[in-house]
């Protein structure tokens, strides 16, 4: 049996990430790892010596079984899987009356998600264009604090606590002979932007949540094993040579170190968990108090390369995608790990596996003591979707079963996730483009040429039932409840052959067993950032409007702005079109990325600046703050 190359790493920029996707034993004979359909169960290493030996064994096995070395011996270039984008929304109002303001569009109420903009209703805190963190006083329309960002930094996100601003970002740092990624979390004084506390860890942020004054982090790390890569890249190394190079590594080469306010720490050997097969990548889950005074941290490290996080007030779920490829069939699953937090420490309390891959965090939902999970099994073994590239460059030569999607339900126990029921064969020969769970009902959009919007009754966890399958052209990439029995979908219109034509917003009536289309808004040749990043979506229930950033690339300079949609009981209307920038502004910098309601003002954010418009009526501009 010749096994297909495993690609679990996300960035060819860090070749270590690509190579960390492999591993095996010193003997030249390859001993294949048997595919285990449900392989989520974790074990812990007893000692540091056991941890090093176990990690080395797994790494050598992955190298041999997935033929990573052969790829380089043949002179081929490595390729990688794109990171899945995770984002979401609850559209919560942070105050009432004339002082009301909107918050981040989060997936779960009471669980804040990191974003590029935050507000307390008076000040707007933003980090855009990788150049600066800025604080704008909305009363004066002035930038009252500003802090430049390091050139080597990326992926800046913010949390806003009661009296602190939390800045997260990635940075490239030199570690011996290697350049590695480092995650940084800084607690800032929101008035001066002075740094008050700092946490750093080797790796990059998978995702984070802020719940009841506690920052919960999932940080992914890759091993630092440059000699192994050099052996591999030589083009002449045998499996035995690679195994020998792996055996020369130390435990510190595989596990991330971290610093709390400058004091160095290592992951405890007893806090390392691993599935039956793994590749050398890891994710560390930990918590820190938002109000600072950090002195220590207690990471729980799992030897997986998880990429999707879903948070509730009580739990943090981490999903890890795992697949194997052989000459007979494609096999793939997503392994799900549940963490809870006690006295500031993460604890692993449940594990499960589902067939196929998740689209994003909206594929997960915890409700009434149950976890619902929507996945797609691809004919190629998974790894493909509107937000992530295929795991390999071409279609397999073998004829496999067509793709299909499944919703699986688990009972959430104190220390276990137990499957109770499932419904499958959704969107045969299609894949999931959007998911939304609302109470005991699930809505799943699949697409290839037309868009079936499935309605699933989840009131009986042991017997989920599809009650409706609405077929329309195009698809919705994001779904949002906009009142009782109303659902707004944002995505693309398409022709009968599945070719996309432009941005479309659809208003659905969900009062019956099968949803019905009430009205649609279409903008030719355009797309909305909401399709990929739900943080860009704003729904303001008090005025029954949604604000959607729009980009139209049809003209030479493009057309960029935001459409304000009035949402009636049966109709959608364009209430306003808002654009940014002065006459000499770079049009590409004026793409609106976020919108915020504060009182009677609608604020919109782009890389060019921050603008306010009167909320309602003519939506005339009231202020422009250029960066």
C-alpha positions, -999 to +999 in steps of 0.1 A: +000+000+000+014+034-009+001+061+014-007+096+003+013+125+018-004+139+049-007+177+048-018+191+082+003+222+082-010+255+070+018+276+058+046+269+033+062+301+046+072+280+076+085+249+060+088+235+094+050+236+095+048+216+063+073+190+075+057+188+109+030+170+091+050+137+091+068+111+112+079+071+118+104+044+133+141+039+126+137+006+108+137+010+070+106-013+068+074+009+069+048-003+093+015+013+082-007+030+108-041+014+106-069+038+100-091+041+131-125+055+122-130+071+157-095+080+169-103+110+191-094+093+224-064+108+240-037+094+263-011+113+284+026+107+286+038+095+320+073+111+321+093+135+300+113+105+287+081+088+276+070+121+260+101+124+239+101+088+228+064+089+220+067+121+199+097+108+181+080+075+173+049+093+160+070+116+139+091+088+123+059+069+115+043+098+098+073+105+077+074+069+064+037+063+060+030+096+042+060+094+019+070+130+027+107+122+020+098+107-014+082+140-023+115+158-018+136+130-033+116+134-065+123+171-066+087+181-063+076+212-045+057+210-013+022+223-012+000+232+018-036+235+030-049+270+035-060+280+070-096+278+075-111+312+084-132+312+116-156+339+125-191+346+139-220+367+155-246+374+182-250+411+172-255+420+208-265+455+220-242+467+248-265+494+262-300+507+258-318+539+245-298+568+231-265+553+244-270+520+227-240+506+207-233+474+188-207+448+197-187+423+178-208+399+158-202+368+179-214+333+174-226+328+210-241+355+233-218+363+262-187+349+245-167+377+229-144+370+199-112+388+189-117+414+161-100+444+145-123+468+161-140+472+196-160+499+212-173+509+247-198+533+232-175+563+236-142+552+222-135+531+192-104+509+193-091+496+160-061+479+144-061+480+106-036+481+077-009+466+099+004+500+109-011+511+142-035+506+171-057+537+174-082+550+199-108+575+186-130+596+208-164+595+191-175+627+208-147+648+193-139+627+162-102+628+172-075+601+175-066+604+212-040+576+213-020+558+188+007+531+189+028+519+159+029+482+150+061+463+144+068+456+107+072+419+112+039+415+130+007+401+116-029+391+124-037+418+149-068+413+170-084+430+200-104+423+231-119+450+252-123+443+289-138+464+317-107+485+321-082+471+297-075+466+260-060+433+249-039+432+218-030+398+201-007+393+172+019+370+156+056+379+151+086+362+135+115+358+159+149+342+156+154+311+176+190+298+172+194+290+135+157+291+128+130+317+124+098+307+143+064+322+148+056+337+182+022+346+196+019+377+217-008+389+240-004+423+255-027+440+281-028+477+273-039+507+292-069+517+269-062+554+274-025+555+268-019+521+250+010+515+274+018+478+279+008+465+314+012+427+310+027+404+283+023+368+275+042+351+247+043+316+233+060+299+204+034+294+177+004+313+164-031+319+176-057+294+164-084+314+181-094+330+214-125+339+235-132+364+263-157+351+289-165+366+322-132+385+325-111+354+314-092+352+281-092+317+268-065+309+242-058+281+217-022+285+203-009+262+176+029+254+175+052+236+152+084+217+162+118+233+158+138+205+141+159+222+115+184+193+113+156+169+104+145+193+076+181+196+063+184+158+062+151+156+044+159+183+019+193+168+010+175+146-015+196+116-006+183+106+028+168+072+034+141+065+059+167+053+083+187+086+079+155+106+087+147+084+116+182+089+130+178+127+127+145+126+145+161+105+173+187+132+178+160+158+187+152+168+223+118+174+239+123+211+239+125+209+201+089+196+199+071+216+226+065+254+228+081+275+255+063+306+268+069+337+288+047+354+314+059+390+318+094+380+307+097+349+329+104+318+309+083+286+313+081+252+296+050+230+290+048+204+318+053+169+305+023+157+325+001+183+306+007+167+272-021+146+257-020+128+223-043+108+200-033+074+187-015+090+157-002+125+154+024+144+135+044+166+159+023+197+157+005+208+189-022+231+203-020+246+238-051+257+255-049+281+285-066+310+303-055+343+317-074+369+337-083+399+315-076+423+343-039+414+343-013+409+371-001+378+352+025+357+370+019+322+356-001+302+331-011+265+329-013+253+293-029+220+284-011+208+253-026+184+228-005+169+200-029+178+172-030+206+146-065+219+154-077+248+133-113+254+144-124+267+178-160+272+191-165+287+225-195+288+249-197+303+284-187+269+299-167+252+272-141+256+245-142+231+216-111+224+195-116+205+162-087+187+145-089+174+109-074+140+103-073+120+071-056+091+054-053+082+018-047+048+002-054+029-030-088+018-019-107+048-005-105+082+010-109+084+048-113+115+068-126+126+102-127+156+125-117+150+160-133+173+186-119+180+221-139+198+248-121+219+274-135+235+305-118+261+327-115+258+365-095+283+386-079+297+354-067+263+342-079+244+311-090+208+316-098+183+288-132+167+296-146+152+264-135+137+231-154+127+199-150+121+162-172+129+133-169+119+096-154+145+072-144+181+078-160+212+094-165+245+074-159+268+104-169+274+140-206+277+129-204+240+122-205+235+160-233+245+184-240+235+220-276+237+231-296+222+259-269+198+269-260+186+234-234+194+208-244+195+172-218+192+145-221+196+107-195+181+084-189+173+048-173+141+035-155+149+003-149+123-025-112+133-023-111+127+015-119+162+026-100+194+029-119+214+003-144+242+009-151+278+001-127+290+028-099+264+025-080+250-005-079+213-014-054+192+004-038+181-029-034+196-063-055+172-085-085+150-082-079+114-073-078+088-101-101+065-082-139+066-083-151+072-048-185+078-032-199+113-039-195+139-013-222+142+013-229+161+046-239+150+080-252+165+112-242+145+143-255+151+178-236+144+211-248+145+247-224+167+266-215+149+299-192+160+327-163+142+312-175+127+279-192+134+246-216+106+237-231+103+202-269+102+204-280+105+167-273+118+133-288+126+099-267+122+067-268+123+029-274+161+029-263+177-004-250+146-021-222+156-045-221+190-029-204+205+001-214+228+030-212+266+024-231+278+055-245+264+088-266+280+115-281+264+145-310+283+162-325+266+192-335+231+183-334+238+145-304+236+122-300+252+088-274+239+064-266+253+030-249+230+005-239+241-031-226+229-064-250+243-090-280+251-069-284+260-032-304+236-011-312+252+023-319+222+046-341+226+076-333+200+103-354+193+134-331+186+163-356+186+191-351+148+195-313+144+199-316+107+191-335+113+159-325+144+139-349+148+109-347+168+077-380+186+074-373+209+044-350+212+014-354+246-004-336+247-037-326+281-052-298+293-075-267+305-059-258+300-022-256+317+012-222+318+028-235+332+060-268+329+078-281+353+105-315+353+124-333+387+118-364+383+139-389+356+147-391+331+118-368+352+097-333+343+084-310+364+063-285+347+040-256+365+025-237+349-004-237+347-042-263+344-069-254+319-096-268+307-129-281+272-135-246+259-142-234+272-108-214+301-122-215+330-096-230+363-108-227+387-079-236+394-043-270+382-031-288+386+002-319+365+007-347+369+033-361+335+043-394+327+061-385+298+085-420+295+102-428+262+084-410+229+082-393+241+049-379+276+045-393+299+018-377+328+000-395+361+007-372+385-011-337+389-025-312+418-029-287+414-058-256+434-067-240+423-100-203+413-101-200+421-064-192+402-032-194+408+005-167+402+030-195+387+052-193+355+031-159+347+046-158+368+078-190+371+098-174+397+120-180+421+090-218+416+094-239+441+115-275+435+123-292+463+143-325+449+155-339+482+169-339+497+133-343+463+115-313+470+093-282+450+083-250+466+071-229+446+046-195+456+032-195+452-006-166+450-031-172+452-069-141+444-089-159+449-123-144+483-130-108+494-133-106+510-098-134+488-084-164+499-063-161+496-025-186+505+001-213+492+024-249+487+017-275+493+045-304+469+040-338+476+055-353+443+066-391+442+065-414+414+073-414+403+037-390+425+018-354+438+016-348+474+006-316+494+001-317+521+027-283+536+019-250+531+001-219+544+021-185+549+006-151+560+022-123+582+013-112+615-002-107+622-039-070+612-039-074+581-017-062+547-029-095+531-038-083+497-025-077+511+010-113+523+011-128+489+013-151+490+043-144+461+067-165+468+098-195+488+109-206+499+144-237+516+157-232+542+185-263+561+194-276+578+163-244+573+144-233+545+120-195+542+121-176+524+093-140+513+093-115+509+064-077+510+060-082+546+049-100+558+080-131+559+101-163+576+091-196+583+108-230+587+091-263+598+106-281+565+114-314+566+095-330+590+071-305+602+045-274+586+062-255+618+054-218+618+065-211+635+098-173+629+104-143+616+085-111+606+103-083+598+079-054+576+091 
